[in-house]
Amino acid sequence: MRRFGLAILAIGLAVAAFVAFRFVYGWSEAGPAPRDITVIVPEGASVAAAAVLLKQAGVVRSADAFLTRTKVFGRGKSIKAGEFLIPKGASNSDIFSILQGGKTLTRLVTIPEGMPSILVHERLMANEELTGDVAVPAEGSVLPDSYAFDKGESRAAVLKRMQDAMTRTLAKLWAQRAPNTVAKSPSEAIILASIVEKETAVPSERPTVAGVYGNRLKTGMMLQADPTIIYPITKGKPLGRRIKKSEIAALNDYNTYAMTGLPKGPIANPGRLSILAVLHPAETKALYFVADGKGGHIFADTLEEHNQNVRKWFEIRRARGEL
């Protein structure tokens, strides 16, 4: 009888040891996730609630076991809310560390420099991970940049961040403006910066382009910026063809070939460098510029010099078969 009792005790101890081993081993053994899986932990969720979500997502075998192990091995530490990427085969320990660290997935929506608002709207609406509707933002109100967002966040909230970024940036740059800028207000700075943005993709040229336009405004010359012809036609989208003579002569509030001064509003959302260029223009006597065939421009102080540069540009285009 005594032997039987000892045998039962031995079996009990063995079972207890096995259970203890499994409990400890289960904290660090590979989990059941067959691939990388995204799990969203809502704001204010407890570890118990997160354990249920993890079980539903298939990254832990048991919600109760995960919760119990976190109490023992996690030392009562809390978790953070957010969207987390759980790697394939992540252990309970790995998962708890990920939820504690708060390193959530980074989702970005990028607005390139010079993107018009109609395309900003299309980009936001096309992003299926955002929610809700949003109107086309005011032209020039969005600061081009990459913006992080959470899955399911509203488009309105993301757009507000973009516009707040422009408001802050413009206020800071305007306060530090140089005395030789022709912009009389922040709104004028954005209008001119949007034209500079569309005229050159070479960052080093922007202060000189801004200087040329500043010189033209000071002398009462027309700006004669091609992008201002296109804007009323497409709202900033690519025209996809050559500009017609009738469009060059068209009378409207944007066409700087048919009016002096600035257009009534921006023609795109300018980036920081173009705003800086307008507020800190190069000291130059140049009044003209034309493409140099290499992606940049040649600047000229006089019309005669400019006409020579234009002839060279046409020769380059003929050699390329563009004319």
ROTIKOL-328863 format. One record per residue (C-alpha): chain; x, y, z; residue in one letter; residue number from 1. Coordinates in Angstrom, 2 decimals. Example, Ala and Ser with C-alpha at 12.3 -4.5 7.8 and 13.67 -1.06 7.14 Angstrom:
2
<pt unit="A" c1="12.30" c2="-4.50" c3="7.80" code="a" pos="1"/>
<pt unit="A" c1="13.67" c2="-1.06" c3="7.14" code="s" pos="2"/>
REM end
This chain:
323
<pt unit="A" c1="0.00" c2="0.00" c3="0.00" code="m" pos="1"/>
<pt unit="A" c1="2.85" c2="2.27" c3="0.91" code="r" pos="2"/>
<pt unit="A" c1="4.53" c2="1.51" c3="-2.39" code="r" pos="3"/>
<pt unit="A" c1="1.35" c2="2.35" c3="-4.20" code="f" pos="4"/>
<pt unit="A" c1="1.13" c2="5.66" c3="-2.38" code="g" pos="5"/>
<pt unit="A" c1="4.74" c2="6.46" c3="-3.25" code="l" pos="6"/>
<pt unit="A" c1="4.08" c2="5.61" c3="-6.86" code="a" pos="7"/>
<pt unit="A" c1="1.06" c2="7.92" c3="-6.94" code="i" pos="8"/>
<pt unit="A" c1="3.18" c2="10.67" c3="-5.35" code="l" pos="9"/>
<pt unit="A" c1="5.94" c2="10.15" c3="-7.88" code="a" pos="10"/>
<pt unit="A" c1="3.47" c2="10.31" c3="-10.74" code="i" pos="11"/>
<pt unit="A" c1="1.94" c2="13.46" c3="-9.26" code="g" pos="12"/>
<pt unit="A" c1="5.35" c2="15.09" c3="-8.91" code="l" pos="13"/>
<pt unit="A" c1="6.25" c2="14.11" c3="-12.46" code="a" pos="14"/>
<pt unit="A" c1="3.01" c2="15.57" c3="-13.78" code="v" pos="15"/>
<pt unit="A" c1="3.57" c2="18.74" c3="-11.76" code="a" pos="16"/>
<pt unit="A" c1="7.12" c2="18.99" c3="-13.05" code="a" pos="17"/>
<pt unit="A" c1="5.92" c2="18.49" c3="-16.60" code="f" pos="18"/>
<pt unit="A" c1="3.20" c2="21.12" c3="-16.21" code="v" pos="19"/>
<pt unit="A" c1="5.72" c2="23.53" c3="-14.68" code="a" pos="20"/>
<pt unit="A" c1="8.15" c2="22.81" c3="-17.49" code="f" pos="21"/>
<pt unit="A" c1="5.47" c2="23.38" c3="-20.10" code="r" pos="22"/>
<pt unit="A" c1="4.43" c2="26.59" c3="-18.40" code="f" pos="23"/>
<pt unit="A" c1="7.97" c2="27.93" c3="-18.36" code="v" pos="24"/>
<pt unit="A" c1="8.84" c2="26.59" c3="-21.79" code="y" pos="25"/>
<pt unit="A" c1="5.61" c2="27.98" c3="-23.21" code="g" pos="26"/>
<pt unit="A" c1="6.81" c2="31.49" c3="-22.46" code="w" pos="27"/>
<pt unit="A" c1="9.70" c2="31.25" c3="-24.89" code="s" pos="28"/>
<pt unit="A" c1="8.71" c2="28.53" c3="-27.36" code="e" pos="29"/>
<pt unit="A" c1="7.77" c2="29.41" c3="-30.94" code="a" pos="30"/>
<pt unit="A" c1="4.18" c2="30.53" c3="-31.31" code="g" pos="31"/>
<pt unit="A" c1="1.52" c2="29.36" c3="-33.80" code="p" pos="32"/>
<pt unit="A" c1="1.57" c2="32.38" c3="-36.13" code="a" pos="33"/>
<pt unit="A" c1="2.07" c2="30.90" c3="-39.65" code="p" pos="34"/>
<pt unit="A" c1="3.19" c2="34.26" c3="-41.04" code="r" pos="35"/>
<pt unit="A" c1="3.67" c2="37.87" c3="-39.94" code="d" pos="36"/>
<pt unit="A" c1="0.32" c2="39.04" c3="-38.60" code="i" pos="37"/>
<pt unit="A" c1="-0.94" c2="42.53" c3="-37.77" code="t" pos="38"/>
<pt unit="A" c1="-2.77" c2="42.95" c3="-34.46" code="v" pos="39"/>
<pt unit="A" c1="-4.52" c2="46.15" c3="-33.35" code="i" pos="40"/>
<pt unit="A" c1="-4.69" c2="46.80" c3="-29.60" code="v" pos="41"/>
<pt unit="A" c1="-7.24" c2="49.56" c3="-28.94" code="p" pos="42"/>
<pt unit="A" c1="-6.61" c2="52.44" c3="-26.55" code="e" pos="43"/>
<pt unit="A" c1="-7.25" c2="51.44" c3="-22.94" code="g" pos="44"/>
<pt unit="A" c1="-7.22" c2="47.68" c3="-23.61" code="a" pos="45"/>
<pt unit="A" c1="-6.06" c2="45.51" c3="-20.71" code="s" pos="46"/>
<pt unit="A" c1="-3.62" c2="42.63" c3="-21.04" code="v" pos="47"/>
<pt unit="A" c1="-6.60" c2="40.27" c3="-20.67" code="a" pos="48"/>
<pt unit="A" c1="-8.42" c2="41.96" c3="-23.56" code="a" pos="49"/>
<pt unit="A" c1="-5.24" c2="41.92" c3="-25.65" code="a" pos="50"/>
<pt unit="A" c1="-4.81" c2="38.20" c3="-24.93" code="a" pos="51"/>
<pt unit="A" c1="-8.22" c2="37.52" c3="-26.46" code="v" pos="52"/>
<pt unit="A" c1="-7.34" c2="39.58" c3="-29.54" code="l" pos="53"/>
<pt unit="A" c1="-4.04" c2="37.70" c3="-29.88" code="l" pos="54"/>
<pt unit="A" c1="-5.84" c2="34.36" c3="-29.70" code="k" pos="55"/>
<pt unit="A" c1="-8.38" c2="35.51" c3="-32.30" code="q" pos="56"/>
<pt unit="A" c1="-5.53" c2="36.58" c3="-34.57" code="a" pos="57"/>
<pt unit="A" c1="-3.87" c2="33.18" c3="-34.20" code="g" pos="58"/>
<pt unit="A" c1="-0.60" c2="34.36" c3="-32.68" code="v" pos="59"/>
<pt unit="A" c1="-1.04" c2="32.63" c3="-29.28" code="v" pos="60"/>
<pt unit="A" c1="-2.45" c2="29.18" c3="-28.55" code="r" pos="61"/>
<pt unit="A" c1="-4.40" c2="30.17" c3="-25.47" code="s" pos="62"/>
<pt unit="A" c1="-5.55" c2="33.54" c3="-24.22" code="a" pos="63"/>
<pt unit="A" c1="-5.70" c2="32.30" c3="-20.61" code="d" pos="64"/>
<pt unit="A" c1="-2.21" c2="30.78" c3="-20.77" code="a" pos="65"/>
<pt unit="A" c1="-0.76" c2="33.95" c3="-22.31" code="f" pos="66"/>
<pt unit="A" c1="-2.42" c2="36.09" c3="-19.61" code="l" pos="67"/>
<pt unit="A" c1="-1.18" c2="33.85" c3="-16.79" code="t" pos="68"/>
<pt unit="A" c1="2.36" c2="33.79" c3="-18.13" code="r" pos="69"/>
<pt unit="A" c1="2.44" c2="37.60" c3="-18.46" code="t" pos="70"/>
<pt unit="A" c1="1.45" c2="37.86" c3="-14.79" code="k" pos="71"/>
<pt unit="A" c1="4.32" c2="35.56" c3="-13.79" code="v" pos="72"/>
<pt unit="A" c1="7.05" c2="36.54" c3="-16.22" code="f" pos="73"/>
<pt unit="A" c1="5.87" c2="40.01" c3="-17.21" code="g" pos="74"/>
<pt unit="A" c1="6.03" c2="41.26" c3="-13.63" code="r" pos="75"/>
<pt unit="A" c1="2.74" c2="43.10" c3="-13.97" code="g" pos="76"/>
<pt unit="A" c1="4.00" c2="45.47" c3="-16.65" code="k" pos="77"/>
<pt unit="A" c1="1.44" c2="47.19" c3="-18.84" code="s" pos="78"/>
<pt unit="A" c1="1.10" c2="47.21" c3="-22.64" code="i" pos="79"/>
<pt unit="A" c1="0.57" c2="50.01" c3="-25.13" code="k" pos="80"/>
<pt unit="A" c1="-2.14" c2="50.62" c3="-27.69" code="a" pos="81"/>
<pt unit="A" c1="-1.50" c2="50.62" c3="-31.43" code="g" pos="82"/>
<pt unit="A" c1="-1.10" c2="48.46" c3="-34.48" code="e" pos="83"/>
<pt unit="A" c1="1.64" c2="45.87" c3="-34.06" code="f" pos="84"/>
<pt unit="A" c1="3.33" c2="43.48" c3="-36.46" code="l" pos="85"/>
<pt unit="A" c1="3.70" c2="40.08" c3="-34.81" code="i" pos="86"/>
<pt unit="A" c1="6.43" c2="38.06" c3="-36.61" code="p" pos="87"/>
<pt unit="A" c1="5.90" c2="34.50" c3="-37.77" code="k" pos="88"/>
<pt unit="A" c1="6.36" c2="32.05" c3="-34.89" code="g" pos="89"/>
<pt unit="A" c1="6.73" c2="34.79" c3="-32.25" code="a" pos="90"/>
<pt unit="A" c1="6.78" c2="33.43" c3="-28.70" code="s" pos="91"/>
<pt unit="A" c1="4.63" c2="34.68" c3="-25.82" code="n" pos="92"/>
<pt unit="A" c1="7.71" c2="36.52" c3="-24.53" code="s" pos="93"/>
<pt unit="A" c1="8.36" c2="38.13" c3="-27.92" code="d" pos="94"/>
<pt unit="A" c1="4.75" c2="39.22" c3="-28.27" code="i" pos="95"/>
<pt unit="A" c1="4.60" c2="40.74" c3="-24.79" code="f" pos="96"/>
<pt unit="A" c1="7.82" c2="42.68" c3="-25.46" code="s" pos="97"/>
<pt unit="A" c1="6.37" c2="44.00" c3="-28.73" code="i" pos="98"/>
<pt unit="A" c1="3.19" c2="45.16" c3="-27.00" code="l" pos="99"/>
<pt unit="A" c1="5.22" c2="46.78" c3="-24.23" code="q" pos="100"/>
<pt unit="A" c1="7.65" c2="48.55" c3="-26.53" code="g" pos="101"/>
<pt unit="A" c1="4.97" c2="50.46" c3="-28.35" code="g" pos="102"/>
<pt unit="A" c1="6.79" c2="50.21" c3="-31.69" code="k" pos="103"/>
<pt unit="A" c1="3.69" c2="50.31" c3="-33.82" code="t" pos="104"/>
<pt unit="A" c1="3.52" c2="49.86" c3="-37.55" code="l" pos="105"/>
<pt unit="A" c1="4.34" c2="53.01" c3="-39.47" code="t" pos="106"/>
<pt unit="A" c1="1.93" c2="53.79" c3="-42.28" code="r" pos="107"/>
<pt unit="A" c1="2.79" c2="56.78" c3="-44.43" code="l" pos="108"/>
<pt unit="A" c1="1.00" c2="58.91" c3="-46.98" code="v" pos="109"/>
<pt unit="A" c1="3.45" c2="61.02" c3="-49.00" code="t" pos="110"/>
<pt unit="A" c1="2.67" c2="64.35" c3="-50.62" code="i" pos="111"/>
<pt unit="A" c1="5.45" c2="65.32" c3="-53.08" code="p" pos="112"/>
<pt unit="A" c1="6.58" c2="68.91" c3="-53.44" code="e" pos="113"/>
<pt unit="A" c1="4.44" c2="70.76" c3="-55.95" code="g" pos="114"/>
<pt unit="A" c1="1.48" c2="68.38" c3="-55.82" code="m" pos="115"/>
<pt unit="A" c1="-1.74" c2="70.33" c3="-56.47" code="p" pos="116"/>
<pt unit="A" c1="-4.58" c2="69.97" c3="-53.97" code="s" pos="117"/>
<pt unit="A" c1="-6.81" c2="68.08" c3="-56.38" code="i" pos="118"/>
<pt unit="A" c1="-4.19" c2="65.29" c3="-56.44" code="l" pos="119"/>
<pt unit="A" c1="-3.72" c2="65.48" c3="-52.67" code="v" pos="120"/>
<pt unit="A" c1="-7.45" c2="64.81" c3="-52.38" code="h" pos="121"/>
<pt unit="A" c1="-7.25" c2="61.90" c3="-54.82" code="e" pos="122"/>
<pt unit="A" c1="-4.32" c2="60.38" c3="-52.91" code="r" pos="123"/>
<pt unit="A" c1="-6.13" c2="60.57" c3="-49.60" code="l" pos="124"/>
<pt unit="A" c1="-9.35" c2="59.15" c3="-51.02" code="m" pos="125"/>
<pt unit="A" c1="-7.49" c2="56.30" c3="-52.74" code="a" pos="126"/>
<pt unit="A" c1="-5.90" c2="55.13" c3="-49.49" code="n" pos="127"/>
<pt unit="A" c1="-8.14" c2="52.28" c3="-48.34" code="e" pos="128"/>
<pt unit="A" c1="-6.66" c2="52.25" c3="-44.83" code="e" pos="129"/>
<pt unit="A" c1="-8.11" c2="55.69" c3="-44.09" code="l" pos="130"/>
<pt unit="A" c1="-11.78" c2="56.37" c3="-43.37" code="t" pos="131"/>
<pt unit="A" c1="-14.34" c2="59.07" c3="-44.03" code="g" pos="132"/>
<pt unit="A" c1="-14.63" c2="61.67" c3="-46.75" code="d" pos="133"/>
<pt unit="A" c1="-12.77" c2="64.93" c3="-47.14" code="v" pos="134"/>
<pt unit="A" c1="-13.11" c2="67.91" c3="-49.45" code="a" pos="135"/>
<pt unit="A" c1="-10.38" c2="69.12" c3="-51.79" code="v" pos="136"/>
<pt unit="A" c1="-8.15" c2="71.27" c3="-49.55" code="p" pos="137"/>
<pt unit="A" c1="-7.42" c2="74.89" c3="-50.33" code="a" pos="138"/>
<pt unit="A" c1="-4.55" c2="75.17" c3="-52.80" code="e" pos="139"/>
<pt unit="A" c1="-1.26" c2="75.85" c3="-51.05" code="g" pos="140"/>
<pt unit="A" c1="-2.57" c2="74.86" c3="-47.61" code="s" pos="141"/>
<pt unit="A" c1="-0.79" c2="71.48" c3="-47.44" code="v" pos="142"/>
<pt unit="A" c1="2.90" c2="71.08" c3="-46.61" code="l" pos="143"/>
<pt unit="A" c1="4.46" c2="68.40" c3="-48.84" code="p" pos="144"/>
<pt unit="A" c1="5.98" c2="65.67" c3="-46.65" code="d" pos="145"/>
<pt unit="A" c1="5.41" c2="62.08" c3="-45.51" code="s" pos="146"/>
<pt unit="A" c1="2.76" c2="61.75" c3="-42.80" code="y" pos="147"/>
<pt unit="A" c1="2.29" c2="58.78" c3="-40.49" code="a" pos="148"/>
<pt unit="A" c1="-1.23" c2="57.54" c3="-39.79" code="f" pos="149"/>
<pt unit="A" c1="-3.00" c2="54.71" c3="-38.02" code="d" pos="150"/>
<pt unit="A" c1="-5.12" c2="52.18" c3="-39.86" code="k" pos="151"/>
<pt unit="A" c1="-8.73" c2="53.32" c3="-39.71" code="g" pos="152"/>
<pt unit="A" c1="-7.84" c2="56.94" c3="-38.98" code="e" pos="153"/>
<pt unit="A" c1="-10.01" c2="59.57" c3="-40.63" code="s" pos="154"/>
<pt unit="A" c1="-8.83" c2="61.35" c3="-43.76" code="r" pos="155"/>
<pt unit="A" c1="-9.90" c2="64.61" c3="-42.16" code="a" pos="156"/>
<pt unit="A" c1="-7.49" c2="64.05" c3="-39.26" code="a" pos="157"/>
<pt unit="A" c1="-4.57" c2="63.31" c3="-41.60" code="v" pos="158"/>
<pt unit="A" c1="-5.37" c2="66.33" c3="-43.78" code="l" pos="159"/>
<pt unit="A" c1="-5.50" c2="68.54" c3="-40.69" code="k" pos="160"/>
<pt unit="A" c1="-1.96" c2="67.43" c3="-39.77" code="r" pos="161"/>
<pt unit="A" c1="-0.80" c2="68.33" c3="-43.27" code="m" pos="162"/>
<pt unit="A" c1="-2.40" c2="71.76" c3="-43.09" code="q" pos="163"/>
<pt unit="A" c1="-1.23" c2="72.42" c3="-39.53" code="d" pos="164"/>
<pt unit="A" c1="2.30" c2="71.58" c3="-40.66" code="a" pos="165"/>
<pt unit="A" c1="2.05" c2="74.19" c3="-43.42" code="m" pos="166"/>
<pt unit="A" c1="0.65" c2="76.79" c3="-41.01" code="t" pos="167"/>
<pt unit="A" c1="3.50" c2="76.24" c3="-38.53" code="r" pos="168"/>
<pt unit="A" c1="6.21" c2="76.10" c3="-41.19" code="t" pos="169"/>
<pt unit="A" c1="5.02" c2="79.21" c3="-43.01" code="l" pos="170"/>
<pt unit="A" c1="4.75" c2="81.20" c3="-39.77" code="a" pos="171"/>
<pt unit="A" c1="8.30" c2="80.25" c3="-38.79" code="k" pos="172"/>
<pt unit="A" c1="9.80" c2="80.97" c3="-42.22" code="l" pos="173"/>
<pt unit="A" c1="7.87" c2="84.22" c3="-42.63" code="w" pos="174"/>
<pt unit="A" c1="9.23" c2="85.48" c3="-39.31" code="a" pos="175"/>
<pt unit="A" c1="12.77" c2="84.85" c3="-40.58" code="q" pos="176"/>
<pt unit="A" c1="12.27" c2="86.34" c3="-44.06" code="r" pos="177"/>
<pt unit="A" c1="14.98" c2="88.40" c3="-45.71" code="a" pos="178"/>
<pt unit="A" c1="14.39" c2="92.10" c3="-46.44" code="p" pos="179"/>
<pt unit="A" c1="14.76" c2="91.58" c3="-50.20" code="n" pos="180"/>
<pt unit="A" c1="11.72" c2="89.32" c3="-50.59" code="t" pos="181"/>
<pt unit="A" c1="8.96" c2="90.79" c3="-52.76" code="v" pos="182"/>
<pt unit="A" c1="6.28" c2="88.89" c3="-50.85" code="a" pos="183"/>
<pt unit="A" c1="4.17" c2="91.36" c3="-48.87" code="k" pos="184"/>
<pt unit="A" c1="2.32" c2="88.69" c3="-46.89" code="s" pos="185"/>
<pt unit="A" c1="2.52" c2="84.97" c3="-46.12" code="p" pos="186"/>
<pt unit="A" c1="-0.20" c2="84.31" c3="-48.70" code="s" pos="187"/>
<pt unit="A" c1="1.83" c2="86.08" c3="-51.40" code="e" pos="188"/>
<pt unit="A" c1="4.85" c2="84.01" c3="-50.37" code="a" pos="189"/>
<pt unit="A" c1="2.88" c2="80.79" c3="-50.93" code="i" pos="190"/>
<pt unit="A" c1="1.57" c2="81.98" c3="-54.31" code="i" pos="191"/>
<pt unit="A" c1="5.03" c2="82.84" c3="-55.61" code="l" pos="192"/>
<pt unit="A" c1="6.59" c2="79.73" c3="-54.03" code="a" pos="193"/>
<pt unit="A" c1="4.07" c2="77.54" c3="-55.85" code="s" pos="194"/>
<pt unit="A" c1="5.18" c2="79.06" c3="-59.17" code="i" pos="195"/>
<pt unit="A" c1="8.87" c2="78.63" c3="-58.32" code="v" pos="196"/>
<pt unit="A" c1="8.11" c2="75.01" c3="-57.33" code="e" pos="197"/>
<pt unit="A" c1="6.53" c2="74.25" c3="-60.70" code="k" pos="198"/>
<pt unit="A" c1="9.18" c2="76.07" c3="-62.75" code="e" pos="199"/>
<pt unit="A" c1="12.26" c2="74.16" c3="-61.60" code="t" pos="200"/>
<pt unit="A" c1="13.00" c2="70.77" c3="-60.08" code="a" pos="201"/>
<pt unit="A" c1="16.61" c2="71.78" c3="-59.33" code="v" pos="202"/>
<pt unit="A" c1="16.77" c2="72.87" c3="-55.67" code="p" pos="203"/>
<pt unit="A" c1="19.87" c2="75.03" c3="-56.14" code="s" pos="204"/>
<pt unit="A" c1="18.07" c2="77.07" c3="-58.83" code="e" pos="205"/>
<pt unit="A" c1="15.05" c2="78.00" c3="-56.76" code="r" pos="206"/>
<pt unit="A" c1="16.50" c2="81.13" c3="-55.09" code="p" pos="207"/>
<pt unit="A" c1="17.59" c2="82.43" c3="-58.52" code="t" pos="208"/>
<pt unit="A" c1="14.20" c2="81.69" c3="-60.09" code="v" pos="209"/>
<pt unit="A" c1="12.59" c2="83.48" c3="-57.14" code="a" pos="210"/>
<pt unit="A" c1="15.00" c2="86.37" c3="-57.72" code="g" pos="211"/>
<pt unit="A" c1="14.04" c2="86.58" c3="-61.40" code="v" pos="212"/>
<pt unit="A" c1="10.35" c2="86.70" c3="-60.57" code="y" pos="213"/>
<pt unit="A" c1="11.03" c2="89.25" c3="-57.86" code="g" pos="214"/>
<pt unit="A" c1="12.82" c2="91.46" c3="-60.38" code="n" pos="215"/>
<pt unit="A" c1="9.91" c2="91.14" c3="-62.80" code="r" pos="216"/>
<pt unit="A" c1="7.37" c2="92.08" c3="-60.14" code="l" pos="217"/>
<pt unit="A" c1="9.45" c2="95.10" c3="-59.11" code="k" pos="218"/>
<pt unit="A" c1="9.67" c2="96.39" c3="-62.70" code="t" pos="219"/>
<pt unit="A" c1="6.04" c2="95.68" c3="-63.59" code="g" pos="220"/>
<pt unit="A" c1="6.89" c2="92.92" c3="-66.08" code="m" pos="221"/>
<pt unit="A" c1="4.60" c2="89.96" c3="-66.57" code="m" pos="222"/>
<pt unit="A" c1="5.80" c2="86.82" c3="-64.80" code="l" pos="223"/>
<pt unit="A" c1="5.02" c2="84.72" c3="-67.90" code="q" pos="224"/>
<pt unit="A" c1="5.13" c2="81.40" c3="-66.03" code="a" pos="225"/>
<pt unit="A" c1="3.80" c2="78.52" c3="-68.13" code="d" pos="226"/>
<pt unit="A" c1="2.34" c2="76.60" c3="-65.15" code="p" pos="227"/>
<pt unit="A" c1="-0.03" c2="79.51" c3="-64.47" code="t" pos="228"/>
<pt unit="A" c1="-1.57" c2="78.97" c3="-67.91" code="i" pos="229"/>
<pt unit="A" c1="-2.19" c2="75.31" c3="-67.18" code="i" pos="230"/>
<pt unit="A" c1="-3.68" c2="75.66" c3="-63.69" code="y" pos="231"/>
<pt unit="A" c1="-7.12" c2="77.06" c3="-64.67" code="p" pos="232"/>
<pt unit="A" c1="-7.45" c2="74.28" c3="-67.25" code="i" pos="233"/>
<pt unit="A" c1="-6.51" c2="71.24" c3="-65.16" code="t" pos="234"/>
<pt unit="A" c1="-6.38" c2="72.54" c3="-61.56" code="k" pos="235"/>
<pt unit="A" c1="-2.72" c2="71.58" c3="-61.56" code="g" pos="236"/>
<pt unit="A" c1="-2.87" c2="68.16" c3="-63.17" code="k" pos="237"/>
<pt unit="A" c1="-0.50" c2="67.56" c3="-66.11" code="p" pos="238"/>
<pt unit="A" c1="-1.85" c2="69.05" c3="-69.33" code="l" pos="239"/>
<pt unit="A" c1="-0.62" c2="66.16" c3="-71.46" code="g" pos="240"/>
<pt unit="A" c1="-0.12" c2="68.29" c3="-74.55" code="r" pos="241"/>
<pt unit="A" c1="1.38" c2="71.56" c3="-75.71" code="r" pos="242"/>
<pt unit="A" c1="-0.17" c2="74.80" c3="-74.57" code="i" pos="243"/>
<pt unit="A" c1="-2.41" c2="76.35" c3="-77.23" code="k" pos="244"/>
<pt unit="A" c1="-2.02" c2="79.96" c3="-78.42" code="k" pos="245"/>
<pt unit="A" c1="-5.57" c2="80.65" c3="-77.30" code="s" pos="246"/>
<pt unit="A" c1="-4.67" c2="79.46" c3="-73.79" code="e" pos="247"/>
<pt unit="A" c1="-1.60" c2="81.72" c3="-73.68" code="i" pos="248"/>
<pt unit="A" c1="-3.85" c2="84.68" c3="-74.49" code="a" pos="249"/>
<pt unit="A" c1="-6.68" c2="83.62" c3="-72.19" code="a" pos="250"/>
<pt unit="A" c1="-7.82" c2="86.23" c3="-69.68" code="l" pos="251"/>
<pt unit="A" c1="-8.31" c2="84.84" c3="-66.17" code="n" pos="252"/>
<pt unit="A" c1="-7.02" c2="85.34" c3="-62.64" code="d" pos="253"/>
<pt unit="A" c1="-4.09" c2="82.94" c3="-63.06" code="y" pos="254"/>
<pt unit="A" c1="-2.58" c2="83.40" c3="-66.52" code="n" pos="255"/>
<pt unit="A" c1="0.58" c2="85.45" c3="-65.98" code="t" pos="256"/>
<pt unit="A" c1="1.04" c2="85.79" c3="-69.76" code="y" pos="257"/>
<pt unit="A" c1="-2.04" c2="88.03" c3="-69.84" code="a" pos="258"/>
<pt unit="A" c1="-1.64" c2="89.95" c3="-66.59" code="m" pos="259"/>
<pt unit="A" c1="0.96" c2="91.63" c3="-64.42" code="t" pos="260"/>
<pt unit="A" c1="1.49" c2="90.75" c3="-60.78" code="g" pos="261"/>
<pt unit="A" c1="0.76" c2="87.51" c3="-58.98" code="l" pos="262"/>
<pt unit="A" c1="-2.15" c2="85.20" c3="-59.79" code="p" pos="263"/>
<pt unit="A" c1="-5.04" c2="85.26" c3="-57.35" code="k" pos="264"/>
<pt unit="A" c1="-3.92" c2="82.10" c3="-55.57" code="g" pos="265"/>
<pt unit="A" c1="-1.32" c2="79.31" c3="-55.45" code="p" pos="266"/>
<pt unit="A" c1="-1.11" c2="76.82" c3="-58.30" code="i" pos="267"/>
<pt unit="A" c1="0.24" c2="73.95" c3="-56.17" code="a" pos="268"/>
<pt unit="A" c1="1.39" c2="73.06" c3="-52.66" code="n" pos="269"/>
<pt unit="A" c1="5.00" c2="74.30" c3="-52.45" code="p" pos="270"/>
<pt unit="A" c1="7.63" c2="72.62" c3="-50.31" code="g" pos="271"/>
<pt unit="A" c1="9.89" c2="74.21" c3="-47.69" code="r" pos="272"/>
<pt unit="A" c1="12.75" c2="74.87" c3="-50.14" code="l" pos="273"/>
<pt unit="A" c1="10.56" c2="76.84" c3="-52.53" code="s" pos="274"/>
<pt unit="A" c1="9.08" c2="78.88" c3="-49.68" code="i" pos="275"/>
<pt unit="A" c1="12.59" c2="79.56" c3="-48.41" code="l" pos="276"/>
<pt unit="A" c1="13.68" c2="80.58" c3="-51.92" code="a" pos="277"/>
<pt unit="A" c1="10.92" c2="83.19" c3="-52.12" code="v" pos="278"/>
<pt unit="A" c1="11.64" c2="84.52" c3="-48.65" code="l" pos="279"/>
<pt unit="A" c1="15.41" c2="84.50" c3="-49.25" code="h" pos="280"/>
<pt unit="A" c1="15.78" c2="85.13" c3="-53.00" code="p" pos="281"/>
<pt unit="A" c1="19.15" c2="85.30" c3="-54.69" code="a" pos="282"/>
<pt unit="A" c1="20.57" c2="88.76" c3="-55.37" code="e" pos="283"/>
<pt unit="A" c1="20.49" c2="88.72" c3="-59.16" code="t" pos="284"/>
<pt unit="A" c1="19.92" c2="91.12" c3="-62.06" code="k" pos="285"/>
<pt unit="A" c1="18.48" c2="88.34" c3="-64.22" code="a" pos="286"/>
<pt unit="A" c1="15.06" c2="88.89" c3="-65.76" code="l" pos="287"/>
<pt unit="A" c1="14.87" c2="85.79" c3="-67.97" code="y" pos="288"/>
<pt unit="A" c1="15.58" c2="82.09" c3="-67.95" code="f" pos="289"/>
<pt unit="A" c1="15.14" c2="79.19" c3="-70.33" code="v" pos="290"/>
<pt unit="A" c1="15.80" c2="75.45" c3="-70.17" code="a" pos="291"/>
<pt unit="A" c1="19.39" c2="74.36" c3="-70.77" code="d" pos="292"/>
<pt unit="A" c1="18.56" c2="70.87" c3="-72.02" code="g" pos="293"/>
<pt unit="A" c1="20.12" c2="69.21" c3="-68.96" code="k" pos="294"/>
<pt unit="A" c1="17.27" c2="69.61" c3="-66.51" code="g" pos="295"/>
<pt unit="A" c1="18.25" c2="73.09" c3="-65.39" code="g" pos="296"/>
<pt unit="A" c1="18.02" c2="76.62" c3="-66.75" code="h" pos="297"/>
<pt unit="A" c1="20.19" c2="79.38" c3="-68.23" code="i" pos="298"/>
<pt unit="A" c1="19.62" c2="82.83" c3="-66.78" code="f" pos="299"/>
<pt unit="A" c1="19.99" c2="86.15" c3="-68.59" code="a" pos="300"/>
<pt unit="A" c1="20.01" c2="89.81" c3="-67.57" code="d" pos="301"/>
<pt unit="A" c1="18.99" c2="91.17" c3="-70.98" code="t" pos="302"/>
<pt unit="A" c1="16.45" c2="90.23" c3="-73.63" code="l" pos="303"/>
<pt unit="A" c1="19.19" c2="89.95" c3="-76.26" code="e" pos="304"/>
<pt unit="A" c1="21.12" c2="87.45" c3="-74.16" code="e" pos="305"/>
<pt unit="A" c1="17.91" c2="85.59" c3="-73.43" code="h" pos="306"/>
<pt unit="A" c1="16.99" c2="85.33" c3="-77.12" code="n" pos="307"/>
<pt unit="A" c1="20.40" c2="83.78" c3="-77.82" code="q" pos="308"/>
<pt unit="A" c1="19.77" c2="81.23" c3="-75.06" code="n" pos="309"/>
<pt unit="A" c1="16.32" c2="80.49" c3="-76.49" code="v" pos="310"/>
<pt unit="A" c1="17.83" c2="79.82" c3="-79.93" code="r" pos="311"/>
<pt unit="A" c1="20.28" c2="77.38" c3="-78.36" code="k" pos="312"/>
<pt unit="A" c1="17.37" c2="75.64" c3="-76.61" code="w" pos="313"/>
<pt unit="A" c1="15.46" c2="75.28" c3="-79.87" code="f" pos="314"/>
<pt unit="A" c1="18.56" c2="73.82" c3="-81.51" code="e" pos="315"/>
<pt unit="A" c1="18.77" c2="71.25" c3="-78.74" code="i" pos="316"/>
<pt unit="A" c1="15.10" c2="70.35" c3="-79.18" code="r" pos="317"/>
<pt unit="A" c1="15.49" c2="70.02" c3="-82.98" code="r" pos="318"/>
<pt unit="A" c1="18.47" c2="67.72" c3="-82.48" code="a" pos="319"/>
<pt unit="A" c1="16.29" c2="65.59" c3="-80.20" code="r" pos="320"/>
<pt unit="A" c1="13.50" c2="65.48" c3="-82.76" code="g" pos="321"/>
<pt unit="A" c1="11.10" c2="67.35" c3="-80.51" code="e" pos="322"/>
<pt unit="A" c1="10.33" c2="70.01" c3="-83.12" code="l" pos="323"/>
REM end
